Protein backbone atom coordinates (compact mmCIF):
# COMPACT_ATOMS: atom_id res chain seq x y z
CA UNK A 1 0.00 0.00 0.00
CA UNK A 2 1.24 3.45 -0.89
CA UNK A 3 2.57 5.52 2.00
CA UNK A 4 0.14 8.26 1.05
CA UNK A 5 -2.83 5.91 0.81
CA UNK A 6 -4.87 4.54 3.70
CA UNK A 7 -6.94 1.40 3.15
CA UNK A 8 -9.18 0.33 5.99
CA UNK A 9 -12.59 -1.04 6.95
CA UNK A 10 -15.26 1.39 8.09
CA UNK A 11 -18.75 0.39 9.30
CA UNK A 12 -21.46 1.51 6.85
CA UNK A 13 -25.02 0.52 7.74
CA UNK A 14 -23.47 -2.14 9.97
CA UNK A 15 -21.34 -3.72 7.24
CA UNK A 16 -17.54 -3.35 7.54
CA UNK A 17 -16.65 -1.75 4.20
CA UNK A 18 -13.27 -1.50 2.50
CA UNK A 19 -12.40 2.14 1.89
CA UNK A 20 -9.33 3.64 0.19
CA UNK A 21 -8.36 7.23 0.94
CA UNK A 22 -5.47 9.14 -0.63
CA UNK A 23 -5.04 12.52 0.99
CA UNK A 24 -6.86 13.92 4.01
CA UNK A 25 -10.43 15.20 4.17
CA UNK A 26 -11.11 17.84 6.84
CA UNK A 27 -13.75 20.52 7.40
CA UNK A 28 -11.42 22.89 5.57
CA UNK A 29 -11.31 20.69 2.46
CA UNK A 30 -13.04 22.43 -0.46
CA UNK A 31 -13.24 19.57 -2.97
CA UNK A 32 -12.84 15.80 -2.88
CA UNK A 33 -13.04 13.06 -5.48
CA UNK A 34 -15.15 10.02 -4.64
CA UNK A 35 -14.80 6.88 -6.75
CA UNK A 36 -17.73 4.45 -6.90
CA UNK A 37 -16.64 1.19 -8.56
CA UNK A 38 -18.18 -1.22 -11.01
CA UNK A 39 -18.82 -4.87 -10.25
CA UNK A 40 -16.88 -6.48 -8.64
CA UNK A 41 -16.78 -3.48 -6.38
CA UNK A 42 -13.34 -3.94 -4.82
CA UNK A 43 -11.90 -0.44 -4.49
CA UNK A 44 -8.32 -1.73 -4.49
CA UNK A 45 -8.71 -2.31 -8.24
CA UNK A 46 -8.82 1.48 -8.62
CA UNK A 47 -5.77 2.29 -6.50
CA UNK A 48 -3.46 3.03 -9.45
CA UNK A 49 -6.13 5.27 -11.04
CA UNK A 50 -6.74 7.11 -7.75
CA UNK A 51 -3.04 7.63 -7.03
CA UNK A 52 -2.41 9.07 -10.49
CA UNK A 53 -5.37 11.43 -10.16
CA UNK A 54 -4.11 12.56 -6.75
CA UNK A 55 -0.61 13.14 -8.15
CA UNK A 56 -1.97 15.08 -11.13
CA UNK A 57 -3.44 17.59 -8.71
CA UNK A 58 -0.18 17.60 -6.74
CA UNK A 59 -1.94 16.37 -3.63
CA UNK A 60 -4.31 19.35 -3.40
CA UNK A 61 -7.53 17.34 -3.79
CA UNK A 62 -8.07 14.16 -1.74
CA UNK A 63 -9.32 11.06 -3.55
CA UNK A 64 -11.60 8.60 -1.77
CA UNK A 65 -13.05 5.32 -2.94
CA UNK A 66 -15.59 3.01 -1.35
CA UNK A 67 -16.10 -0.69 -2.10
CA UNK A 68 -19.53 -2.16 -2.56
CA UNK A 69 -21.06 -3.72 0.51
CA UNK A 70 -20.16 -7.40 0.72
CA UNK A 71 -17.63 -7.39 -2.12
CA UNK A 72 -14.61 -7.41 0.19
CA UNK A 73 -14.78 -9.92 3.03
CA UNK A 74 -14.58 -8.12 6.40
CA UNK A 75 -11.99 -9.06 8.98
CA UNK A 76 -12.90 -11.95 11.24
CA UNK A 77 -16.06 -11.15 13.15
CA UNK A 78 -19.76 -11.99 13.24
CA UNK A 79 -19.98 -13.86 9.94
CA UNK A 80 -23.68 -14.67 10.42
CA UNK A 81 -24.43 -10.95 10.76
CA UNK A 82 -22.31 -10.13 7.70
CA UNK A 83 -24.19 -12.76 5.67
CA UNK A 84 -27.53 -11.28 6.78
CA UNK A 85 -26.40 -7.74 5.90
CA UNK A 86 -25.22 -8.99 2.50
CA UNK A 87 -28.77 -9.99 1.60
CA UNK A 88 -29.98 -6.53 2.60
CA UNK A 89 -27.23 -4.41 1.06
CA UNK A 90 -26.05 -6.34 -2.01
CA UNK A 91 -29.13 -5.44 -4.01
CA UNK A 92 -28.83 -2.34 -6.18
CA UNK A 93 -31.15 -0.41 -3.87
CA UNK A 94 -29.05 -1.59 -0.93
CA UNK A 95 -25.82 -0.42 -2.56
CA UNK A 96 -27.42 2.97 -3.26
CA UNK A 97 -28.37 3.34 0.42
CA UNK A 98 -24.88 2.15 1.35
CA UNK A 99 -23.18 4.91 -0.70
CA UNK A 100 -25.43 7.65 0.65
CA UNK A 101 -24.72 6.49 4.21
CA UNK A 102 -20.97 6.40 3.56
CA UNK A 103 -20.97 9.97 2.25
CA UNK A 104 -23.16 11.27 5.06
CA UNK A 105 -21.08 9.63 7.77
CA UNK A 106 -17.57 10.26 6.46
CA UNK A 107 -17.44 13.44 4.37
CA UNK A 108 -18.23 16.88 5.87
CA UNK A 109 -21.15 18.61 4.17
CA UNK A 110 -18.93 21.62 3.46
CA UNK A 111 -16.91 19.51 0.98
CA UNK A 112 -17.97 19.80 -2.66
CA UNK A 113 -17.85 16.37 -4.28
CA UNK A 114 -16.51 15.33 -7.67
CA UNK A 115 -18.07 11.92 -8.26
CA UNK A 116 -16.41 9.35 -10.51
CA UNK A 117 -18.40 6.27 -11.38
CA UNK A 118 -17.36 3.23 -13.38
CA UNK A 119 -19.83 0.83 -15.02
CA UNK A 120 -22.65 0.12 -12.52
CA UNK A 121 -21.13 2.80 -10.29
CA UNK A 122 -22.49 5.31 -12.83
CA UNK A 123 -26.01 3.97 -12.32
CA UNK A 124 -25.56 4.31 -8.56
CA UNK A 125 -24.38 7.92 -8.94
CA UNK A 126 -27.46 8.82 -11.00
CA UNK A 127 -29.68 7.33 -8.32
CA UNK A 128 -28.01 9.06 -5.34
CA UNK A 129 -27.96 12.58 -6.81
CA UNK A 130 -31.56 13.29 -5.75
CA UNK A 131 -30.84 12.11 -2.21
CA UNK A 132 -27.48 13.67 -1.37
CA UNK A 133 -27.27 16.57 1.04
CA UNK A 134 -23.75 17.36 -0.17
CA UNK A 135 -23.01 19.77 -3.01
CA UNK A 136 -21.75 18.09 -6.19
CA UNK A 137 -19.43 19.89 -8.59
CA UNK A 138 -19.40 17.25 -11.34
CA UNK A 139 -20.06 13.58 -12.07
CA UNK A 140 -17.80 11.69 -14.46
CA UNK A 141 -19.48 8.51 -15.66
CA UNK A 142 -16.88 6.19 -17.19
CA UNK A 143 -18.07 3.31 -19.40
CA UNK A 144 -21.58 3.80 -17.96
CA UNK A 145 -23.95 0.85 -17.65
CA UNK A 146 -27.08 2.90 -17.09
CA UNK A 147 -29.50 1.20 -19.50
CA UNK A 148 -30.36 -2.03 -21.34
CA UNK A 149 -27.70 -4.18 -19.73
CA UNK A 150 -29.38 -7.50 -20.50
CA UNK A 151 -29.77 -6.65 -24.20
CA UNK A 152 -26.18 -5.44 -24.61
CA UNK A 153 -23.78 -7.81 -26.42
CA UNK A 154 -22.27 -8.97 -23.12
CA UNK A 155 -25.63 -8.99 -21.39
CA UNK A 156 -27.02 -11.53 -23.85
CA UNK A 157 -24.22 -13.89 -22.82
CA UNK A 158 -24.07 -13.23 -19.09
CA UNK A 159 -27.77 -12.90 -18.24
CA UNK A 160 -28.59 -16.63 -18.62
CA UNK A 161 -25.25 -17.60 -17.08
CA UNK A 162 -25.94 -15.46 -14.01
CA UNK A 163 -29.45 -16.85 -13.72
CA UNK A 164 -28.59 -20.55 -13.96
CA UNK A 165 -24.88 -20.99 -13.19
CA UNK A 166 -24.17 -18.75 -10.18
CA UNK A 167 -24.13 -21.78 -7.89
CA UNK A 168 -21.45 -23.43 -10.05
CA UNK A 169 -19.23 -20.34 -9.91
CA UNK A 170 -19.54 -20.28 -6.14
CA UNK A 171 -18.36 -23.88 -5.81
CA UNK A 172 -15.47 -23.26 -8.19
CA UNK A 173 -14.38 -20.24 -6.17
CA UNK A 174 -14.72 -22.22 -2.95
CA UNK A 175 -12.34 -24.84 -4.35
CA UNK A 176 -9.85 -22.18 -5.48
CA UNK A 177 -10.04 -20.35 -2.14
CA UNK A 178 -8.81 -23.49 -0.37
CA UNK A 179 -5.58 -23.49 -2.37
CA UNK A 180 -2.34 -22.11 -0.86
CA UNK A 181 -1.81 -18.37 -1.37
CA UNK A 182 1.16 -18.99 -3.66
CA UNK A 183 -0.91 -21.24 -5.89
CA UNK A 184 -3.73 -18.69 -6.09
CA UNK A 185 -1.22 -15.95 -6.92
CA UNK A 186 0.23 -18.15 -9.69
CA UNK A 187 -3.24 -18.72 -11.16
CA UNK A 188 -3.93 -14.98 -11.16
CA UNK A 189 -0.57 -14.27 -12.80
CA UNK A 190 -1.34 -16.91 -15.42
CA UNK A 191 -4.76 -15.37 -16.08
CA UNK A 192 -3.20 -11.95 -16.69
CA UNK A 193 -0.13 -13.28 -18.54
CA UNK A 194 0.85 -11.07 -21.45
CA UNK A 195 -0.81 -7.99 -19.94
CA UNK A 196 0.81 -5.15 -18.04
CA UNK A 197 -1.45 -5.31 -15.01
CA UNK A 198 -0.89 -2.95 -12.06
CA UNK A 199 0.02 -4.67 -8.78
CA UNK A 200 -3.16 -3.36 -7.15
CA UNK A 201 -5.27 -5.32 -9.64
CA UNK A 202 -3.38 -8.51 -8.82
CA UNK A 203 -3.81 -7.93 -5.09
CA UNK A 204 -7.49 -7.00 -5.45
CA UNK A 205 -8.18 -10.16 -7.46
CA UNK A 206 -6.48 -12.29 -4.81
CA UNK A 207 -8.60 -10.77 -2.03
CA UNK A 208 -11.80 -11.09 -4.08
CA UNK A 209 -11.52 -14.80 -4.90
CA UNK A 210 -13.40 -16.30 -1.98
CA UNK A 211 -17.06 -17.37 -1.65
CA UNK A 212 -18.38 -14.46 0.44
CA UNK A 213 -17.28 -11.79 -2.04
CA UNK A 214 -17.98 -13.68 -5.25
CA UNK A 215 -21.47 -14.75 -4.13
CA UNK A 216 -22.42 -11.18 -3.27
CA UNK A 217 -20.95 -9.84 -6.50
CA UNK A 218 -22.82 -12.36 -8.65
CA UNK A 219 -26.04 -11.76 -6.73
CA UNK A 220 -25.75 -8.05 -7.50
CA UNK A 221 -24.80 -8.72 -11.13
CA UNK A 222 -27.89 -10.87 -11.64
CA UNK A 223 -30.08 -8.06 -10.35
CA UNK A 224 -28.30 -5.55 -12.59
CA UNK A 225 -29.39 -7.51 -15.67
CA UNK A 226 -33.00 -7.23 -14.57
CA UNK A 227 -33.08 -3.75 -13.01
CA UNK A 228 -30.91 -1.71 -15.36
CA UNK A 229 -33.24 -1.66 -18.32
CA UNK A 230 -34.80 1.52 -19.68
CA UNK A 231 -32.79 4.73 -19.33
CA UNK A 232 -34.11 7.01 -16.59
CA UNK A 233 -34.37 10.06 -18.83
CA UNK A 234 -35.91 12.11 -16.02
CA UNK A 235 -32.82 11.72 -13.85
CA UNK A 236 -30.44 12.44 -16.73
CA UNK A 237 -32.37 15.52 -17.83
CA UNK A 238 -32.69 16.85 -14.29
CA UNK A 239 -28.94 16.52 -13.62
CA UNK A 240 -27.57 17.04 -17.13
CA UNK A 241 -25.63 20.14 -16.06
CA UNK A 242 -23.62 17.93 -13.65
CA UNK A 243 -23.02 14.90 -15.88
CA UNK A 244 -20.12 13.92 -18.14
CA UNK A 245 -20.24 10.58 -19.97
CA UNK A 246 -17.33 8.58 -21.42
CA UNK A 247 -18.19 5.64 -23.69
CA UNK A 248 -15.71 3.02 -24.89
CA UNK A 249 -15.34 2.41 -28.61
CA UNK A 250 -15.23 -1.38 -28.14
CA UNK A 251 -17.44 -1.71 -25.04
CA UNK A 252 -19.81 -4.69 -25.16
CA UNK A 253 -21.66 -3.56 -22.01
CA UNK A 254 -22.57 -0.08 -23.23
CA UNK A 255 -21.99 -0.04 -27.01
CA UNK A 256 -21.60 3.09 -29.11
CA UNK A 257 -25.21 2.75 -30.21
CA UNK A 258 -26.21 3.64 -26.65
CA UNK A 259 -23.91 6.66 -26.74
CA UNK A 260 -25.31 7.87 -30.06
CA UNK A 261 -28.89 7.52 -28.83
CA UNK A 262 -28.04 9.32 -25.59
CA UNK A 263 -26.49 12.16 -27.60
CA UNK A 264 -29.60 12.36 -29.77
CA UNK A 265 -31.79 12.61 -26.66
CA UNK A 266 -29.53 15.18 -24.99
CA UNK A 267 -27.65 17.08 -27.72
CA UNK A 268 -26.24 19.61 -25.25
CA UNK A 269 -24.90 16.90 -22.92
CA UNK A 270 -21.20 16.29 -22.31
CA UNK A 271 -21.05 12.87 -23.99
CA UNK A 272 -17.67 11.67 -25.27
CA UNK A 273 -16.46 8.58 -27.08
CA UNK A 274 -13.10 6.98 -26.34
CA UNK A 275 -10.67 7.43 -29.24
CA UNK A 276 -7.93 5.26 -27.73
CA UNK A 277 -9.58 1.85 -27.62
CA UNK A 278 -9.56 1.46 -23.84
CA UNK A 279 -11.53 -1.50 -22.55
CA UNK A 280 -14.53 -1.44 -20.24
CA UNK A 281 -12.21 -2.74 -17.49
CA UNK A 282 -9.84 0.22 -17.93
CA UNK A 283 -8.48 -0.26 -14.41
CA UNK A 284 -6.66 -3.34 -15.72
CA UNK A 285 -4.98 -1.83 -18.78
CA UNK A 286 -5.32 1.97 -18.67
CA UNK A 287 -5.61 3.30 -15.11
CA UNK A 288 -3.01 6.12 -15.42
CA UNK A 289 -4.29 7.10 -18.87
CA UNK A 290 -7.89 7.38 -17.66
CA UNK A 291 -6.73 9.39 -14.64
CA UNK A 292 -5.06 11.83 -17.05
CA UNK A 293 -8.27 12.09 -19.09
CA UNK A 294 -10.37 12.81 -16.00
CA UNK A 295 -7.77 15.32 -14.77
CA UNK A 296 -7.99 17.34 -18.00
CA UNK A 297 -11.76 17.02 -17.98
CA UNK A 298 -12.13 18.37 -14.42
CA UNK A 299 -9.77 21.35 -14.78
CA UNK A 300 -12.19 23.77 -16.51
CA UNK A 301 -14.85 23.24 -13.85
CA UNK A 302 -12.41 23.97 -11.03
CA UNK A 303 -10.98 26.96 -12.94
CA UNK A 304 -14.44 28.41 -13.56
CA UNK A 305 -15.29 27.95 -9.92
CA UNK A 306 -12.19 29.87 -8.78
CA UNK A 307 -12.30 32.61 -11.45
C-alpha positions in Angstrom: 0.0 0.0 0.0 1.2 3.5 -0.9 2.6 5.5 2.0 0.1 8.3 1.1 -2.8 5.9 0.8 -4.9 4.5 3.7 -6.9 1.4 3.1 -9.2 0.3 6.0 -12.6 -1.0 6.9 -15.3 1.4 8.1 -18.7 0.4 9.3 -21.5 1.5 6.8 -25.0 0.5 7.7 -23.5 -2.1 10.0 -21.3 -3.7 7.2 -17.5 -3.3 7.5 -16.7 -1.8 4.2 -13.3 -1.5 2.5 -12.4 2.1 1.9 -9.3 3.6 0.2 -8.4 7.2 0.9 -5.5 9.1 -0.6 -5.0 12.5 1.0 -6.9 13.9 4.0 -10.4 15.2 4.2 -11.1 17.8 6.8 -13.8 20.5 7.4 -11.4 22.9 5.6 -11.3 20.7 2.5 -13.0 22.4 -0.5 -13.2 19.6 -3.0 -12.8 15.8 -2.9 -13.0 13.1 -5.5 -15.1 10.0 -4.6 -14.8 6.9 -6.8 -17.7 4.4 -6.9 -16.6 1.2 -8.6 -18.2 -1.2 -11.0 -18.8 -4.9 -10.3 -16.9 -6.5 -8.6 -16.8 -3.5 -6.4 -13.3 -3.9 -4.8 -11.9 -0.4 -4.5 -8.3 -1.7 -4.5 -8.7 -2.3 -8.2 -8.8 1.5 -8.6 -5.8 2.3 -6.5 -3.5 3.0 -9.4 -6.1 5.3 -11.0 -6.7 7.1 -7.8 -3.0 7.6 -7.0 -2.4 9.1 -10.5 -5.4 11.4 -10.2 -4.1 12.6 -6.8 -0.6 13.1 -8.2 -2.0 15.1 -11.1 -3.4 17.6 -8.7 -0.2 17.6 -6.7 -1.9 16.4 -3.6 -4.3 19.4 -3.4 -7.5 17.3 -3.8 -8.1 14.2 -1.7 -9.3 11.1 -3.6 -11.6 8.6 -1.8 -13.0 5.3 -2.9 -15.6 3.0 -1.4 -16.1 -0.7 -2.1 -19.5 -2.2 -2.6 -21.1 -3.7 0.5 -20.2 -7.4 0.7 -17.6 -7.4 -2.1 -14.6 -7.4 0.2 -14.8 -9.9 3.0 -14.6 -8.1 6.4 -12.0 -9.1 9.0 -12.9 -12.0 11.2 -16.1 -11.2 13.1 -19.8 -12.0 13.2 -20.0 -13.9 9.9 -23.7 -14.7 10.4 -24.4 -10.9 10.8 -22.3 -10.1 7.7 -24.2 -12.8 5.7 -27.5 -11.3 6.8 -26.4 -7.7 5.9 -25.2 -9.0 2.5 -28.8 -10.0 1.6 -30.0 -6.5 2.6 -27.2 -4.4 1.1 -26.0 -6.3 -2.0 -29.1 -5.4 -4.0 -28.8 -2.3 -6.2 -31.2 -0.4 -3.9 -29.0 -1.6 -0.9 -25.8 -0.4 -2.6 -27.4 3.0 -3.3 -28.4 3.3 0.4 -24.9 2.2 1.3 -23.2 4.9 -0.7 -25.4 7.6 0.7 -24.7 6.5 4.2 -21.0 6.4 3.6 -21.0 10.0 2.3 -23.2 11.3 5.1 -21.1 9.6 7.8 -17.6 10.3 6.5 -17.4 13.4 4.4 -18.2 16.9 5.9 -21.2 18.6 4.2 -18.9 21.6 3.5 -16.9 19.5 1.0 -18.0 19.8 -2.7 -17.9 16.4 -4.3 -16.5 15.3 -7.7 -18.1 11.9 -8.3 -16.4 9.3 -10.5 -18.4 6.3 -11.4 -17.4 3.2 -13.4 -19.8 0.8 -15.0 -22.7 0.1 -12.5 -21.1 2.8 -10.3 -22.5 5.3 -12.8 -26.0 4.0 -12.3 -25.6 4.3 -8.6 -24.4 7.9 -8.9 -27.5 8.8 -11.0 -29.7 7.3 -8.3 -28.0 9.1 -5.3 -28.0 12.6 -6.8 -31.6 13.3 -5.8 -30.8 12.1 -2.2 -27.5 13.7 -1.4 -27.3 16.6 1.0 -23.7 17.4 -0.2 -23.0 19.8 -3.0 -21.8 18.1 -6.2 -19.4 19.9 -8.6 -19.4 17.3 -11.3 -20.1 13.6 -12.1 -17.8 11.7 -14.5 -19.5 8.5 -15.7 -16.9 6.2 -17.2 -18.1 3.3 -19.4 -21.6 3.8 -18.0 -23.9 0.8 -17.6 -27.1 2.9 -17.1 -29.5 1.2 -19.5 -30.4 -2.0 -21.3 -27.7 -4.2 -19.7 -29.4 -7.5 -20.5 -29.8 -6.7 -24.2 -26.2 -5.4 -24.6 -23.8 -7.8 -26.4 -22.3 -9.0 -23.1 -25.6 -9.0 -21.4 -27.0 -11.5 -23.9 -24.2 -13.9 -22.8 -24.1 -13.2 -19.1 -27.8 -12.9 -18.2 -28.6 -16.6 -18.6 -25.2 -17.6 -17.1 -25.9 -15.5 -14.0 -29.5 -16.9 -13.7 -28.6 -20.5 -14.0 -24.9 -21.0 -13.2 -24.2 -18.7 -10.2 -24.1 -21.8 -7.9 -21.4 -23.4 -10.1 -19.2 -20.3 -9.9 -19.5 -20.3 -6.1 -18.4 -23.9 -5.8 -15.5 -23.3 -8.2 -14.4 -20.2 -6.2 -14.7 -22.2 -2.9 -12.3 -24.8 -4.4 -9.9 -22.2 -5.5 -10.0 -20.3 -2.1 -8.8 -23.5 -0.4 -5.6 -23.5 -2.4 -2.3 -22.1 -0.9 -1.8 -18.4 -1.4 1.2 -19.0 -3.7 -0.9 -21.2 -5.9 -3.7 -18.7 -6.1 -1.2 -16.0 -6.9 0.2 -18.1 -9.7 -3.2 -18.7 -11.2 -3.9 -15.0 -11.2 -0.6 -14.3 -12.8 -1.3 -16.9 -15.4 -4.8 -15.4 -16.1 -3.2 -11.9 -16.7 -0.1 -13.3 -18.5 0.9 -11.1 -21.5 -0.8 -8.0 -19.9 0.8 -5.1 -18.0 -1.4 -5.3 -15.0 -0.9 -3.0 -12.1 0.0 -4.7 -8.8 -3.2 -3.4 -7.1 -5.3 -5.3 -9.6 -3.4 -8.5 -8.8 -3.8 -7.9 -5.1 -7.5 -7.0 -5.4 -8.2 -10.2 -7.5 -6.5 -12.3 -4.8 -8.6 -10.8 -2.0 -11.8 -11.1 -4.1 -11.5 -14.8 -4.9 -13.4 -16.3 -2.0 -17.1 -17.4 -1.7 -18.4 -14.5 0.4 -17.3 -11.8 -2.0 -18.0 -13.7 -5.2 -21.5 -14.7 -4.1 -22.4 -11.2 -3.3 -20.9 -9.8 -6.5 -22.8 -12.4 -8.6 -26.0 -11.8 -6.7 -25.7 -8.1 -7.5 -24.8 -8.7 -11.1 -27.9 -10.9 -11.6 -30.1 -8.1 -10.3 -28.3 -5.6 -12.6 -29.4 -7.5 -15.7 -33.0 -7.2 -14.6 -33.1 -3.7 -13.0 -30.9 -1.7 -15.4 -33.2 -1.7 -18.3 -34.8 1.5 -19.7 -32.8 4.7 -19.3 -34.1 7.0 -16.6 -34.4 10.1 -18.8 -35.9 12.1 -16.0 -32.8 11.7 -13.9 -30.4 12.4 -16.7 -32.4 15.5 -17.8 -32.7 16.8 -14.3 -28.9 16.5 -13.6 -27.6 17.0 -17.1 -25.6 20.1 -16.1 -23.6 17.9 -13.7 -23.0 14.9 -15.9 -20.1 13.9 -18.1 -20.2 10.6 -20.0 -17.3 8.6 -21.4 -18.2 5.6 -23.7 -15.7 3.0 -24.9 -15.3 2.4 -28.6 -15.2 -1.4 -28.1 -17.4 -1.7 -25.0 -19.8 -4.7 -25.2 -21.7 -3.6 -22.0 -22.6 -0.1 -23.2 -22.0 0.0 -27.0 -21.6 3.1 -29.1 -25.2 2.8 -30.2 -26.2 3.6 -26.6 -23.9 6.7 -26.7 -25.3 7.9 -30.1 -28.9 7.5 -28.8 -28.0 9.3 -25.6 -26.5 12.2 -27.6 -29.6 12.4 -29.8 -31.8 12.6 -26.7 -29.5 15.2 -25.0 -27.7 17.1 -27.7 -26.2 19.6 -25.2 -24.9 16.9 -22.9 -21.2 16.3 -22.3 -21.0 12.9 -24.0 -17.7 11.7 -25.3 -16.5 8.6 -27.1 -13.1 7.0 -26.3 -10.7 7.4 -29.2 -7.9 5.3 -27.7 -9.6 1.8 -27.6 -9.6 1.5 -23.8 -11.5 -1.5 -22.6 -14.5 -1.4 -20.2 -12.2 -2.7 -17.5 -9.8 0.2 -17.9 -8.5 -0.3 -14.4 -6.7 -3.3 -15.7 -5.0 -1.8 -18.8 -5.3 2.0 -18.7 -5.6 3.3 -15.1 -3.0 6.1 -15.4 -4.3 7.1 -18.9 -7.9 7.4 -17.7 -6.7 9.4 -14.6 -5.1 11.8 -17.1 -8.3 12.1 -19.1 -10.4 12.8 -16.0 -7.8 15.3 -14.8 -8.0 17.3 -18.0 -11.8 17.0 -18.0 -12.1 18.4 -14.4 -9.8 21.3 -14.8 -12.2 23.8 -16.5 -14.9 23.2 -13.8 -12.4 24.0 -11.0 -11.0 27.0 -12.9 -14.4 28.4 -13.6 -15.3 28.0 -9.9 -12.2 29.9 -8.8 -12.3 32.6 -11.4 
